[in-house]
């Protein structure tokens, strides 16, 4: 079987899109026999696997990012990482900007579904059981609306916030955790 010829331009384009290292992009393209979309999927899967491996590492460093929209909405997001070097890197700062914009525009209530109190989940399930739509499906929709990590990105609705974080972990090489956020809106209590 003949190997596909992988041009440096194709590798460069995949690197720009994915943020993955050059050699990982080249290997993914070789594995996908030059199919750009398949290589991007391979990199995404590997990135998620890398993120899962790093999830148990301690995040004692980090940064707090902020955003104020027209003096009416303000957001603070705390992001944890493993080292102060990464806390100062542009990639983490860019992730922080994306997260503050997401929180400002989509007003999530929780970082993750694990933070939703069990009593609230039970109350939501009970309310949804009275509708025609299956309760579990409606609960998933609720998580996608009110849990930051489950929300679709405002810039790319095909990607969830947890995918953005996983891609940052794969690119940066350290565990990254959204620890907490706060959103203020003028006149809201």
C-alpha positions in Angstrom: 0.0 0.0 0.0 1.3 3.4 -1.0 1.5 6.2 1.6 -0.2 9.5 0.9 2.2 12.3 0.2 1.7 14.9 2.9 2.6 18.4 1.9 4.1 20.8 4.4 1.3 23.3 3.5 -1.3 20.7 4.6 0.6 20.1 7.9 0.8 23.9 8.4 -2.9 24.4 7.8 -3.8 21.5 10.2 -1.4 23.0 12.9 -3.0 26.4 12.5 -6.5 25.0 12.9 -5.8 22.6 15.7 -3.0 24.2 17.6 -1.4 20.7 17.9 2.4 20.3 17.5 3.7 19.9 13.9 4.8 16.3 14.3 1.4 15.3 15.7 -0.3 17.0 12.8 2.0 15.1 10.3 1.3 11.8 12.0 -2.5 12.4 12.0 -2.4 13.3 8.3 -0.4 10.2 7.6 -2.8 8.0 9.6 -5.7 9.7 7.8 -4.0 9.2 4.4 -4.0 12.9 3.7 -7.7 13.5 4.6 -7.7 16.8 6.4 -11.1 16.4 8.1 -10.2 12.9 9.3 -6.8 14.1 10.6 -8.5 16.9 12.5 -10.9 14.4 14.1 -7.9 12.2 15.1 -6.1 15.1 16.7 -9.3 16.1 18.6 -9.7 12.6 19.9 -6.0 12.5 21.0 -6.4 15.9 22.6 -9.3 14.7 24.6 -7.3 11.6 25.7 -4.4 13.9 26.7 -6.8 16.1 28.7 -8.2 13.1 30.6 -4.7 11.9 31.5 -3.9 15.3 32.9 -7.2 15.8 34.8 -5.8 14.5 38.1 -2.9 16.9 38.3 -3.1 19.6 40.9 -3.7 23.2 39.7 -2.2 25.5 42.3 -1.4 28.3 39.9 -3.6 30.2 37.4 -5.1 33.5 36.6 -8.3 35.5 37.0 -9.6 37.2 33.8 -12.2 39.9 33.6 -14.5 41.4 31.0 -16.9 44.3 31.2 -19.5 44.8 28.5 -20.7 48.4 28.0 -20.5 49.1 31.7 -23.6 46.9 32.2 -22.3 43.3 32.5 -19.1 42.3 34.3 -17.4 38.9 34.5 -14.6 37.4 36.5 -13.3 33.9 35.7 -10.7 31.9 37.8 -8.7 29.4 35.8 -6.3 27.0 37.5 -3.2 25.5 35.9 -0.1 23.7 37.2 2.7 26.3 36.8 3.0 30.1 36.9 4.8 29.9 33.5 1.6 28.6 31.9 -0.5 31.1 33.9 1.3 33.9 32.0 1.2 32.3 28.6 -0.8 33.8 25.8 -2.7 30.6 25.1 -4.2 30.5 28.6 -4.9 34.2 28.5 -6.8 33.8 25.2 -8.8 30.9 26.7 -9.6 33.2 29.6 -10.9 35.9 27.3 -13.1 33.4 25.5 -14.5 32.2 28.8 -15.3 35.7 30.0 -17.1 36.4 26.8 -19.0 33.2 27.1 -20.1 33.9 30.6 -21.1 37.5 29.8 -23.2 36.5 26.8 -24.7 33.1 27.9 -25.1 33.7 31.7 -24.4 30.1 32.9 -25.2 29.3 36.6 -22.6 26.6 37.2 -19.2 25.6 35.9 -20.1 22.0 35.5 -23.0 19.7 35.9 -21.3 18.2 39.0 -21.8 21.5 40.8 -25.6 21.5 40.3 -27.1 20.6 43.7 -28.9 17.2 43.7 -32.1 18.8 45.0 -32.1 21.1 42.0 -31.6 18.2 39.6 -34.4 16.3 41.3 -36.7 19.3 41.0 -35.9 19.8 37.3 -36.5 16.1 36.6 -39.8 16.3 38.3 -40.9 19.4 36.4 -39.8 17.8 33.1 -41.6 14.5 33.8 -44.9 16.4 33.4 -44.0 17.2 29.7 -44.2 15.1 26.6 -40.4 15.2 26.0 -38.3 12.5 27.9 -37.1 14.0 31.2 -33.4 12.9 30.6 -33.3 14.6 27.2 -34.7 17.8 28.7 -32.3 17.6 31.6 -29.4 17.4 29.1 -30.7 20.5 27.4 -30.9 22.2 30.8 -27.3 21.3 31.5 -26.3 22.7 28.0 -28.0 26.0 28.9 -26.9 26.5 32.5 -23.5 24.7 32.9 -20.6 26.5 31.4 -18.6 23.4 30.3 -21.7 22.0 28.5 -22.6 25.2 26.7 -22.0 25.5 22.9 -19.2 28.1 22.2 -20.6 31.5 21.2 -17.9 31.6 18.4 -18.3 28.0 17.2 -21.7 26.5 18.2 -20.4 23.1 17.0 -17.9 23.1 19.8 -18.7 22.9 23.5 -16.7 24.9 26.2 -15.3 21.6 27.6 -13.9 20.9 24.1 -12.1 24.3 24.1 -10.6 23.6 27.5 -9.5 20.1 26.4 -7.9 21.6 23.3 -6.0 24.1 25.4 -4.8 21.3 27.7 -3.6 19.3 24.7 -1.8 22.4 23.2 -0.3 23.7 26.5 0.5 20.4 28.0 -0.8 21.1 31.5 -4.1 20.5 33.4 -6.4 23.5 33.2 -9.5 23.8 35.3 -12.2 26.5 35.3 -12.5 26.9 39.1 -15.2 29.5 39.3 -16.8 32.5 37.8 -19.0 35.4 38.8 -21.3 37.5 36.5 -22.7 40.8 37.4 -25.4 42.6 35.5 -26.6 46.1 36.3 -29.8 46.0 38.1 -29.8 42.3 38.8 -29.9 40.9 42.3 
